[in-house]
Amino acid sequence: MHKKQYVIIFICVCLGILLLSRFKQVERKPNNKPKYLVETGRVHGTMYKISYESPTGVSLTASLDSLFHAFDLSLSTFNDSSIISRINRNDTTVVVDDFFSSVFFTGMEVSKNTGGAFDMTVAPLVNAWGFGFKKKENVTPKLIDSLLMHVGYEKVKLEQGRVIKSDPAVMLDAAAIAKGYSCDVVARYLEKQGVKNYMVDIGGEVVVRGMNPQGKLWSIGIEKPVDDSTMLHQELQSVIYLNGWAVATSGNYRQFYHQGGKKYSHTINPHTGYPVNHNLLSATVVAPDCKTADAYATAFMVLGMEESLILVNCIPNMEGYFIYENEAGEMAVQYTEGFERYFHNGEEPVE
């Protein structure tokens, strides 16, 4: 074999070793790029969808299930062992947890600010009309008058971890705020795990932060309020884009029933004891946290559009979007001036 051939073989061997080394380095190189995961399931009697960019790529399903279970043990009126259920039975040994106290104090604040339009003590009325945790009753004016005697947020307070009632017949229902708060709880948990980009959607109440998988602002649809209790026919009225905000919508187009040729909505006016009956079809609220947005959206459905517009403009860091029926019987929209910015999907986050 000639010397020239030895040189060629030597060069080929060296190149082979070099390429093999580079291949192994590439093969061993870890993929540190975070990926988006999606968790779905059912909680609080509704569906949830949680999308998040996981720093580790490991699913948080088990941890989220534990979180939802703890939440249920605190605020679910459908769980006989929950804190709120035991309070409703006047169990004097109950000491509330952080979930309950957070919802209670926010609820009381919203009740005061809305003149009682939001009121967690509305539970007996909600049950009587068939939208609560007990069977529907035969509603009569006499029954409503008797139940109204036990409704009023002033009749209950929380001191040193214990709920004190001035009337033992008072019952609490946190349904109009707990779903929104559960979004806050999940969002806070995700952030503790190092998650910077996420969307938490629990039954239409939403908290978002950062960017979606396409590197853009998260988009949230505002449904057109079309009567459909099956939720099979959904149509969007508008789409908004958020970062670092919560949004909640309340309306009477999902939970209702017809009886005797009349529609009965699930939003009960705590002052009259009857389902609301006015031209406001849905109220959407954007706020820093979802429990606040959820509670005010419910209150606005009680107050009606005119009063709600006045009130929402007086509350810092809150915007409102209202769909109503105008005098011509047509669907119309009105929103606060600051809500306009949420319609824009710019390159920079909306802050």
N, C-alpha and C positions, 0 to 999 in steps of 0.2 A: 504494500500500500504506500502510495506516495505521500510525501510530507504535506502536500497541499490538501490531500483528502483528510489527513489527520486534523488539520486546522479547521476544515469545514465541519467535521464531526464534532470537534470540541466546541465550536461556536453554536452548533445546533443544540448540543446538550445543555450548554449554559442558558440559551434562550428558553429551552423547555423548563429548566429549573426555575428561571425567573418568572415565566408565565404561570407555572403551577403555584409558586409562592403568592403571586398577586391574586390568583383565583381563590386560594384558601383564605387570604386576607379579606377579600370581598365576601366570601361565604360566611366568615366568622363575624363580620361587621354587624352589630345589632341594628334593628330598625327602630329607632327611637321616636319616629314621627307619630304623634298621638292620632287616634282614630275616633270617629263619632260612633257612639253606640245608641241604640234605641230600646227603651224599656216600655212595654205596654201591659195593660192588665185592667182589672176592675177594682174600684175602691169607692167607698161612700155611695154605693148604688149607682155609680157612673163609670165611664171609661177614662183611663189616663194614658198619656203618651209623654215620655220623657226622653228628649234627645240631648246628648251631651258629648263633648270631646273629652275622652278619657285619657288622662296623663299616662296611665299604665296599660290600657287596653283591656283591663279586667272588668267584667260586668259587676254592677252594684245591686243586682236583683235581690239577693238575699238580705242585704242591709236595708234596702228600700221596703221590702216586705215587713221587716221588723219594725221599721219606723211607722209604717201605716198601721200595724197592729197596735203599737203603743198609742197612736193617735186615736184609734177606734176605742180603746179602753178608757180614753179620757172624755171624748165628746160625742160619741154615737148614741143617739136616743134609741136606736134599734138593738143595742147591746145592753141587756139587763144588768150586766156587771160593770158597766162604765161608770165613771164618776158622775156624769150628768144625770144618768138614770137613777143612781142612788140618791142624788140630791133631790130629784123629782119625787122620790118615795120618802123624803124627809129623814134619810139616814143621817143622824147627827154625828156619826163617827167619821164621816168623810173629810179628808184633807185633800184639797185640790192640788194638781200638779201644774207645771209651767205652761203646758198646752192650754189648760182650762183658764188659768188666770190671765194669760195673754189675750185670749178671745173675750173673756168677760170684761176686762178693763177697756179694750177697744170698743166693744159693743156698747158699753155704758157711755163712752165719749160720743159715739155716733148718735146714740139715743138722745143725749142732751142737745147736740148740735142740730138735730133734725126735729126737735120738738116731739119726740116719741114716734116718729114715722118708722124708725127702725126700733124694734123692741123684742128682745129674746123671750120675754114672758108671754108672747103671743101664742105659745104652744097649745093651750086648751082650745083656742079658736081654730088654729090650723088643724088640729085633730078632729074637731067637730065637722069641719068642711071636707074631711077625707084626704088631706094632704100631709098628714103628720105620721106619728108612730103608733096611732091607735085607729080603730075602725071608725068610719064615718058615722055620724049620728043623724037622727031625724031633726034637721035644723028648723027651729021656729024662732020668732022674735023673742019669746020668753026665754028660750035656751041661750040665745046670744046675750041678752041682758044679764042673765045670771053668770055667764062666763066672763063678761067684761069686768065684773066686780073683782076678779082675780088676775087682771092684766094691768101692767104698769111697771116700767123699769124702776120706778122709785120704791117699789115694794121689796127690793132685794139688794143686798150689798155683800161685798167680800172683805172679810177682816181676818187677818192672821191665818190665812189659808182655809178659812171656813166660810161657807155661804150662809148668810143670815136672812131669813124671810120675815117680813112683817105679817105675812099671810101664808099659812101652811099650804093653802091650795094653789099657790103660785107654782107654775111649772116652766122650765126653761127649754128652749129649742135653739140650737146654735147652727142649724142648717144653712141659714142665710149668710153666714160668715166663716164657718168651719172649712168649707171646701176651698175658699180663697186662702185661708190661713195654712191649709195643708200644702198648698203650692209654695208658700213662703218657707215652710219647714223643710221641704225637699230641696229648695234652692239653697238654703243656708247649709244643709248637709253637703250638697255637691261642692259648694265653695270650700268647705272644710277639707274635702278630699282633693283639693287643688284644681277643681274644674273651673275653667274661666269662660267657657262658651257653652251655653245650654238653653234649652227651652223646656219648661215644665208646664204641661197642659193637663189639668184635671177637670173634666167635665166642662170645658170651655173657659175656665178661669186660667189665666196664663201669667207666668213670670219668665222673662227672658234676660239674658246677659251675653255680651260678646257678639260673635258672628256665627252664622250657620255654616254647614259643610262647604258651601260655595264661596265662603268668605264675604258674604253680604249680611245686611241687617236681617234679623228674623222678621218674617211677615206673619201677621195675624188677621184672619178674616172676621169681619162683623157680619153676622147672618142677617138676611132679610127676614123679618118676623112674619113668617107664613105659618098658619096653624098646621102643625104636624107633630102629634105626640109620639109618632113612631120614629121620628128623626131620620126617615129614609129620604126625604126630599129637602135637601139643603141648598140654598142659593145665597150667594154673598151680596151684601149691599155695598160694602167697601172693604178695602184692604189697608192695613196700617203697618208701619215698620218701626220697631222699637229696639232699644238697647238699654238695659238697666232699669226697666220699668215693669209694672204689673198692670194687667187689664182684666176687668170683669164685666160681664153683661148680664143683666136681669131682664126678663120679659115673660109675657104670659102666653107665648105661642108654643111652648113645649109641654108645660104641666097645666092641664086643664081637663074638664070633662063637661059634657052636655047632659042636662037633665030638664025635662019639661020644656024642651025647646029653648033653653037658655044656657049660655056658656058660663062656667064658673072657673075663674082663674085661681092659681095657687097663691098669689100675693094677697094677703089679708091685711086690711087696714086696722091697726091696733086700736084706733079711736072709735071706729064704727062697729067692728066685729065682722064686717062683710068683705067679700072679695072686691078689689078695686075695680072701678068701672069708669074709665076716662079715655081720652084719645092718645095717651102715651103707650106705644106698643113695645118699646124696648129702650133701656138705658145702658150705655157703655161708659165705664169710668176708667181712666188711666191715672194711676197713683204710684207712689214709691213702693208700696207693699200691697199684696193682693187681698189681705184680710180687710184692709180699709176700703179698697176698691169694691170688694164684694158687698160689704155692708152698705156703703153709700148707693150702690146700684140698686139694691133692694129698697132703700129709703126713697130713692127718686121715683121708683115705680109706684110708691104710695102717694107721694106728693104731687105727681103730675109734672108736665114739662115746664110750665111757667115758673112755679116755685123752685123747681130743681135748677133751672138756669140761673136764677138769682143766687141760690145757695152755693152752687159749684164755683161760681165766679168769686165767692168770698173765701174759698178754702185754698191756701197756698199749695203749690205743687200738685194740683188736681185739674184734670180736664174732662169734659163730658161730651158725649155724642148721643143724640136722641132721635129715634125714629117714631113718628107719630102720624095720626090720620088727620088731615086738614079738613077745613069746612066743606070742601068738595067731595070728601070721602076718599081722597087719594093719599097714598103713602108719601110722606115728606120727611126731610132730614134737617136738623138744626144742631149745631155744635158750637162749643166755645171757641173763641179766637185762637187760643193757644193750641187747640187740637189740630189745626191746619198743618203744623210741621210734621205730624205723624203720617201724613199721606205721601211723603217724599222718601224715596229710597236712594239717598245719595251715597257717595263713596265714604264720607265721613260718618261715624255713628251719630245718631240723634241723642243729644244729652239733655 
